[in-house]
Amino acid sequence: MSEMLHTEGDQDTLVFALGQLEKRRAAYVHVGIEEDVVYDYLRETAKQFLRRHYGGILIGNGSYTPELAADAISRGEAELFSFGRCYLANADLVSRLKQGLPLAQYSRSIYDSME
């Protein structure tokens, strides 16, 4: 899904694809759902669209902190979240989360230094 890159019929294609994934019992759908932008062609946010058309497990991604992810899970927006940026800044992320330790902040320079 893209706010800017879409063509006529994308909504129907997405509805069909999500239905087929659910019908075939896909283990999960992993998507970037951080934006609360209403997509003109969907007439709702990506989160709302996905939830309405896919009843399976959603793994969200995109600038979520553990706290924001927990809130989103409690609202039923996704079942799981991945933490790419948090992990890049915290190689011991799982331990830090389990122990309630503060997380180092992600910086774009971390990513740029990997090139």
Backbone as a ProteinNet text record, in pm:
[ID]
protein_1_A
[PRIMARY]
MSEMLHTEGDQDTLVFALGQLEKRRAAYVHVGIEEDVVYDYLRETAKQFLRRHYGGILIGNGSYTPELAADAISRGEAELFSFGRCYLANADLVSRLKQGLPLAQYSRSIYDSME
[TERTIARY]
83.9	0	88.8	48.1	123.7	27.7	56.8	-26.4	-9.5	112.3	140	149.2	188.4	205.6	93.2	-10.4	-119.5	-188.4	-261.9	-334	-478.8	-559.8	-700.3	-710.7	-792.3	-811.6	-724.2	-631.4	-544.9	-624.5	-729	-808.1	-867.9	-924.3	-982	-875.3	-758	-647.9	-605.1	-593.4	-554.2	-658.5	-785.3	-892.4	-885.7	-867.5	-857.2	-736.4	-620	-497.6	-510	-561.8	-577.9	-675.8	-782.4	-878.3	-815.5	-732.3	-664.8	-564.2	-492.7	-398.1	-471.4	-584.6	-662.6	-721	-772.8	-830.6	-726.7	-604.2	-496.6	-425.2	-479	-427.4	-279.8	-247.3	-110.1	-75	48.4	90.4	73.3	102.7	89.5	108.6	72.3	103.5	185.5	301.6	393.9	393.1	351.9	334.4	382.4	419.9	448.2	317.2	275.5	144.7	156	268.9	290.1	211.7	172.9	111	-37.8	-81.6	-224.4	-280.3	-217.9	-259.3	-378.5	-481.2	-594.8	-557.7	-553	-521.4	-647.7	-637.2	-754.1	-821.3	-742.5	-801.5	-858.5	-816.3	-872.6	-984	-979.2	-1071.1	-1059.6	-943	-914.3	-764.2	-717.9	-575.4	-541.8	-414.1	-370.7	-410.2	-395	-431.9	-579	-663.6	-807.1	-839.9	-780.1	-804.4	-762.9	-642.1	-592.4	-680.6	-718.6	-802.4	-938.7	-992	-1124.3	-1123.2	-1010.4	-1005.7	-919.6	-857	-773	-790.3	-840.1	-865.1	-754.3	-648.3	-536.9	-440	-325.1	-223.2	-151.9	-148.1	-74.6	47.9	161.4	283.5	308.9	303.4	325	471.2	505.5	643.3	641	740.7	754.3	756.9	872.3	894.4	818.7	776.4	708.2	808.2	774.6	846.8	772.8	832.8	759.4	627.5	626.9	505	396.8	435.1	337.7	285	372.1	329.7	230.4	257.6	165.6	28.7	27.6	-99.5	-173	-100	-161.3	-216.8	-144.6	-192.8	-320.9	-324	-444.2	-564.7	-539.7	-648.2	-683.6	-612.6	-642.4	-588.7	-491.7	-437	-342.6	-281.7	-191.5	-172.2	-125	-96.9	48	136.4	279.8	340.4	458.9	533	679.3	743.9	888.9	953.4	1076.9	1145.6	1280.9	1282.9	1408.9	1497.3	1442.6	1522.9	1564.6	1472.5	1508.1	1620	1613.7	1715.9	1851	1850.3	1976.6	2047.2	1970.7	2028.6	2053.4	1997.1	2006.2	2024.8	2147	2173.7	2120	2105.5	2052.7	1906	1831.8	1694.3	1607.4	1609.7	1523.6	1554.6	1681.2	1719.8	1673.3	1691.5	1650.5	1499.5	1423.4	1278	1236.1	1294.7	1260.7	1293.1	1403.5	1448.7	1395.8	1321.8	1268.4	1373.6	1483.8	1592.7	1562.6	1615.8	1593.9	1662.2	1606.4	1661	1741.8	1851.2	1926.3	1839.8	1847.8	1768.6	1831.7	1746.9	1791.3	1839.3	1944.8	1995.9	2024.1	1986.1	2009.6	2157.8	2245.5	2389.6	2429.8	2353	2380.5	2365.7	2256.3	2229	2331.5	2359.4	2453.3	2592.6	2631.5	2765.1	2776.8	2665	2667.2	2695.9	2701.3	2722.7	2864.7
-116.3	0	123.1	217.3	341	457.1	563.5	682.8	745.8	740	809.7	717.2	593.5	501.6	398.7	429.1	334.8	358.9	259.2	270	229.8	259.5	221.2	70.7	31.3	-110.7	-167.1	-87.3	-138.5	-185.5	-112	-150.3	-289.2	-314.1	-445.8	-554.8	-523.6	-619.9	-652.2	-550.2	-571.8	-653.4	-622.2	-698	-844.4	-868.6	-1005.3	-1076.5	-1010.2	-1072.1	-1104.6	-1011.8	-1037.4	-1151.5	-1156.3	-1266.2	-1400.7	-1403.7	-1528	-1570.6	-1474.8	-1508.1	-1566.4	-1507.3	-1558.1	-1696	-1711.6	-1839.4	-1951.4	-1919	-2018.3	-2028.3	-1958.1	-1961	-1922.6	-1811.5	-1759.8	-1743.4	-1773	-1763.1	-1620.3	-1522.4	-1382.3	-1293.2	-1168.1	-1064.1	-960.1	-926.5	-831.4	-703.3	-594.2	-469.5	-349.2	-244.8	-116.2	-43.4	-31.4	29	146.7	213.8	321	447.7	465.9	592.1	596.7	711.8	734.3	820.8	809.8	886.2	816.3	892.3	836.6	835.8	717.1	701.7	733.3	826.1	866.7	747.9	661.1	550.6	441.4	437.3	340.9	403.8	534.3	612	578	530.5	500.8	479.9	461.9	437.3	293.3	266.8	130.1	34.8	78.6	-5.8	-44.4	53.9	26.8	-66.8	-41.4	-123.5	-268.5	-286.6	-422	-496.7	-432.8	-498.2	-534.2	-449.4	-474.5	-591.2	-610.5	-710.6	-832.4	-834.2	-949	-979.8	-1099.2	-1138.7	-1220.6	-1245.1	-1324.7	-1240.9	-1297.7	-1232.2	-1125.2	-1005.2	-894.5	-864.4	-851.3	-805.6	-665	-570	-431	-393.6	-289.9	-244	-95.3	-23.7	114.7	215.3	238.3	343.8	323.3	204.1	177.6	160.2	216.1	185.6	69.4	1.7	-104.9	-54.3	67.3	122.4	147	205.9	229.8	98.8	-0.2	-131.4	-195.6	-187.9	-245.3	-178.2	-46.7	25.3	-19.4	-32	-73.7	-215.6	-302.4	-439.6	-438	-357.4	-351.5	-297	-216	-164.1	-259.7	-371.1	-468.8	-434.2	-342.3	-302.2	-405.8	-486.5	-594.4	-687.9	-807.8	-904	-896.1	-859.3	-854.5	-731.5	-693	-583.4	-620.4	-572.1	-588.6	-454.4	-459.7	-339.3	-324.9	-298.4	-285.8	-174.6	-55.7	58.6	44	-1.1	-23.3	-125.7	-228.9	-333.3	-281.3	-199.7	-143.7	-62.9	6.7	89.9	12.2	-108.2	-187.9	-334.5	-376	-515.4	-612	-565.9	-646.9	-612.6	-582.3	-534.4	-625.9	-754.5	-846.7	-840.6	-843.4	-835.3	-703.7	-595.8	-464.7	-460	-514.4	-514.5	-600.6	-718.1	-807.8	-746.1	-672.2	-614.6	-473.2	-420.1	-285.5	-176.6	-204.4	-107.1	-5.2	115.9	216.4	175	221.4	189.9	307.2	275.2	378.2	425.5	552.2	608.7	575.3	543.5	518.4	648.9	639.7	753.8	707.2	785.5	750.6	723.4	785.2	765	619.7	549	406.6	330.7	356.4	290	330.5	458.5	508.1	450	420.2	365.6	219.8	155.3	14.2	-4.6	101.3	89	52.7
0	0	0	-79.4	-87.3	-103.4	-31.7	-44.5	-181.7	-234.9	-360	-480.9	-462.7	-575.3	-576.4	-648.7	-663.6	-797.3	-839.9	-966.1	-943.9	-1041.2	-1037.2	-1013.4	-921.7	-895.1	-785.3	-731.5	-624.9	-504	-468	-351.6	-371.7	-489	-517.5	-514.4	-567.9	-567.7	-425.5	-341.7	-202.5	-127.1	-146.9	-81.4	-124.5	-253.6	-304	-243.9	-246.3	-194.7	-46.2	32	175.7	200.3	122.3	134.1	101.8	-1.2	-38.7	68	125.3	232.9	353	386.2	499.1	467.1	346.9	304	310.1	273.4	272.3	407.1	504.9	641.7	649.6	586.5	595.7	743.3	777.7	917.5	968.7	884.4	922.7	800.9	816.7	719.8	794.9	740.6	803.9	722.2	785.1	711.5	791	719.3	781.7	803	927.7	956.3	1052.1	1047.8	1143.6	1113.8	992.5	953.3	985.4	1032.8	1053.2	941.3	824.5	707.2	642.6	609.8	536.7	389	330.6	189	108.8	15.3	-62.3	-130.1	-191.8	-267.2	-176.8	-50.7	44.1	127.5	140.5	222.8	371.4	411.8	552.1	567.6	689.9	711.8	673.9	655.1	623.5	735.6	861.3	975.6	969.6	945.3	938.2	822.7	708.2	589.6	613.4	666.1	690.3	788.7	896.9	996.5	939.7	856	799.4	700.7	631.4	525.4	557	672.5	707.6	855.8	883.9	1022.4	1083.5	1007	1057.7	1139.2	1164.9	1246.1	1164.4	1219.8	1158.8	1243.5	1177.1	1242.7	1191.5	1281.5	1245.2	1253.6	1182.3	1177.1	1145.8	1195.7	1155.6	1268.5	1323.6	1423	1553.9	1582.2	1708.4	1821.5	1936.2	2059.4	2124.4	2219.7	2289.2	2349.9	2401.7	2462.3	2357.4	2244.7	2137.7	2080.9	2069.6	2019.5	2115.8	2245.4	2344.5	2335.8	2318.9	2303.9	2177.8	2067.3	1940.7	1950.9	2019.5	2039.3	2121.8	2226.6	2311	2234.1	2131.2	2046.7	1932.6	1920.9	1816.8	1679.6	1672.5	1542.7	1484.3	1567.9	1524.8	1643.2	1614.2	1721.2	1767.9	1677.5	1706.3	1639.9	1687.4	1625.5	1615.9	1511	1498.3	1530.5	1576	1622.4	1555.4	1427.9	1355.2	1406.8	1417.8	1461.9	1607.6	1691.1	1832.7	1842.8	1760	1765.2	1715.9	1611.8	1562.8	1671	1752.1	1857.9	1986.8	1997	2119.6	2083.3	2065.6	2028.4	2133.8	2257	2366.7	2394.6	2290.1	2303	2388.5	2362.1	2436.4	2585.4	2621.1	2762.7	2824.4	2751.6	2803.7	2826.6	2733	2748.9	2867.2	2880	2991.3	3126.2	3132.4	3259.1	3283.3	3187.1	3202.4	3197.7	3129.3	3119.1	3009.6	3022.3	2917.1	2787.2	2677.6	2545.7	2492.4	2424.3	2352.7	2236.5	2203.8	2095.1	1960.2	1865.2	1728.3	1666.6	1590.7	1515.1	1372.9	1277.4	1136.7	1111.5	1188	1169.7	1195.6	1278.8	1301.9	1170.5	1101.6	974.9	869.4	861	760.3	778.7	901.5	927	884.5	850.2	810.5	663	588	443	410.5
[MASK]
+++++++++++++++++++++++++++++++++++++++++++++++++++++++++++++++++++++++++++++++++++++++++++++++++++++++++++++++++++

